[in-house]
Amino acid sequence: MPHRLVVIHDRDTASAPPLDPLLPTDSGFSYHLLDWSSASAESIRSLDAQLVIAFVPTEDDSRAVAALHSLKAWFLAAPVLAVLPEKAGNEVLDAAAQSADDFICAPLRNDEFERRVLRLLGRGSQDCAVVAEQLERELGVSQLVGRDPVFLEAIRQIPLLAASDAPVLLLGETGTGKELCARALHHLSVRRSLPFIPVDCGALPEHLAENELFGHARGAFTDAHAEQKGLAGMAEGGTLFLDEIDALSLAVQAKLLRFLEERTYRSLGADRFTQANVRMIAATNRNLDALVSERQFRSDLYFRLNVLQLQLPPLRQRREDIAPLARHFLQSIRRTPGTPAPSFSLAALRALEQHSWPGNVRELFNTVQRAALLSRGGQILPAHLAIPGTRANPTADLAEGGKPPAASFRAGRAAAVALFERSYVEQLLRKHGGNITRAAIEARKDRRAFGRLVKKYALDRNAVKAG
């Protein structure tokens, strides 16, 4: 399906050049033209735009500024790319920084324009978009949002793993979406119409874990007045998902091993074994190899669980997904009827992309939810995010219409460029495992020039790779 763009221009002055040479429709784009005189928040939302490209009027700065301010007032959910006149004044540049997610000055170059569009659409290439669409179609799980190649490489394995009935071990930090992936594995398997039973092993008291998992017979203990089916029995025919499996005691691990090996279990107090037809998926955010070495986790259970493995990357390793995820969460949050839909300012998105996100996707969702409440339906600013250091960016105050820094314009611009360069080079190095050649190719720069940037900002390739 082509990406839907809305292009706003001034018909009287022909402020928008033809887009066909810039974004050919046969390359995955379709666009609808709107005149500034008829454009409105309602007309853009009715077109379900994924990106708004606004060619600001060129006859005078005051009209250009007014047009940009109207964009800000519309609180559009779709990102905005503003196209400015070649000799735009400082007032126009300031208005663009406040009102658009990105801006570019005429004359337009095909490669640069397309790169800006692709970045705002949340993808880096056509191949990435094709894979993403296939995943969305095949998985049918809308919460698995991501376009970063690191994330796609992991998620691409889900349909393959779902086709098997072998146990799956999901590895990844807390908040990376392990349960969502477990549900996707179940959804795509032949067991999809049968139960999916999630179990938080960390919340099971040690003395009750066996009873919770395998149930008990009537009279098994003093208060056992009736037979109780355990979670394994509730999952019969379907999938049993054991999250934080490392939290189980060694004694319960032994019972779980027998359950996996023999596909049988015995409820507490029962006089017979019960046959089980259950697919097992386990997850942990800890290093099971280390726990096995420390004798805190049974090696035989580890090898039995680790038949198929899926490693989920932390959010800091898939920074291209932060903005699309934030927008996705913002759209999913319910708001009071009649209030405008909130949107992110450019500085807020910058702050989100620069945060390390130790709590990963779950932390990002909580941050967006809080910011949407604090912004009261208006534009979300860095202050609404409540992330430590969100005002440290020297360009953030300018982007929000605040006072300029005490330094000169030239010094401020140099600081902003240095901040961007360091962040950009560091992200590419992390993405390519510290490989300068591959990073330089993606940046479309000469390897030696890219290497000089690495040296300029004293970036340690090995440290970046490890991070």
Secondary structure as GFF3:
##gff-version 3
##sequence-region A 1 467
A	DSSP	beta_strand	3	9	.	.	.	ID=ss1
A	DSSP	three_ten_helix	25	27	.	.	.	ID=ss2
A	DSSP	beta_strand	29	35	.	.	.	ID=ss3
A	DSSP	alpha_helix	41	46	.	.	.	ID=ss4
A	DSSP	beta_strand	51	55	.	.	.	ID=ss5
A	DSSP	alpha_helix	61	74	.	.	.	ID=ss6
A	DSSP	beta_strand	80	84	.	.	.	ID=ss7
A	DSSP	alpha_helix	90	99	.	.	.	ID=ss8
A	DSSP	beta_strand	102	105	.	.	.	ID=ss9
A	DSSP	alpha_helix	110	120	.	.	.	ID=ss10
A	DSSP	alpha_helix	126	139	.	.	.	ID=ss11
A	DSSP	alpha_helix	149	155	.	.	.	ID=ss12
A	DSSP	alpha_helix	158	162	.	.	.	ID=ss13
A	DSSP	beta_strand	168	171	.	.	.	ID=ss14
A	DSSP	alpha_helix	178	188	.	.	.	ID=ss15
A	DSSP	beta_strand	196	200	.	.	.	ID=ss16
A	DSSP	three_ten_helix	201	203	.	.	.	ID=ss17
A	DSSP	three_ten_helix	206	208	.	.	.	ID=ss18
A	DSSP	alpha_helix	209	214	.	.	.	ID=ss19
A	DSSP	alpha_helix	231	234	.	.	.	ID=ss20
A	DSSP	beta_strand	239	243	.	.	.	ID=ss21
A	DSSP	three_ten_helix	245	247	.	.	.	ID=ss22
A	DSSP	alpha_helix	250	262	.	.	.	ID=ss23
A	DSSP	beta_strand	264	265	.	.	.	ID=ss24
A	DSSP	beta_strand	274	275	.	.	.	ID=ss25
A	DSSP	beta_strand	279	284	.	.	.	ID=ss26
A	DSSP	alpha_helix	288	293	.	.	.	ID=ss27
A	DSSP	alpha_helix	299	305	.	.	.	ID=ss28
A	DSSP	beta_strand	308	311	.	.	.	ID=ss29
A	DSSP	three_ten_helix	315	317	.	.	.	ID=ss30
A	DSSP	three_ten_helix	319	321	.	.	.	ID=ss31
A	DSSP	alpha_helix	322	332	.	.	.	ID=ss32
A	DSSP	beta_strand	343	344	.	.	.	ID=ss33
A	DSSP	alpha_helix	346	354	.	.	.	ID=ss34
A	DSSP	alpha_helix	360	374	.	.	.	ID=ss35
A	DSSP	beta_strand	379	380	.	.	.	ID=ss36
A	DSSP	alpha_helix	382	385	.	.	.	ID=ss37
A	DSSP	alpha_helix	396	399	.	.	.	ID=ss38
A	DSSP	alpha_helix	409	431	.	.	.	ID=ss39
A	DSSP	alpha_helix	436	443	.	.	.	ID=ss40
A	DSSP	alpha_helix	447	456	.	.	.	ID=ss41
A	DSSP	alpha_helix	461	466	.	.	.	ID=ss42
###
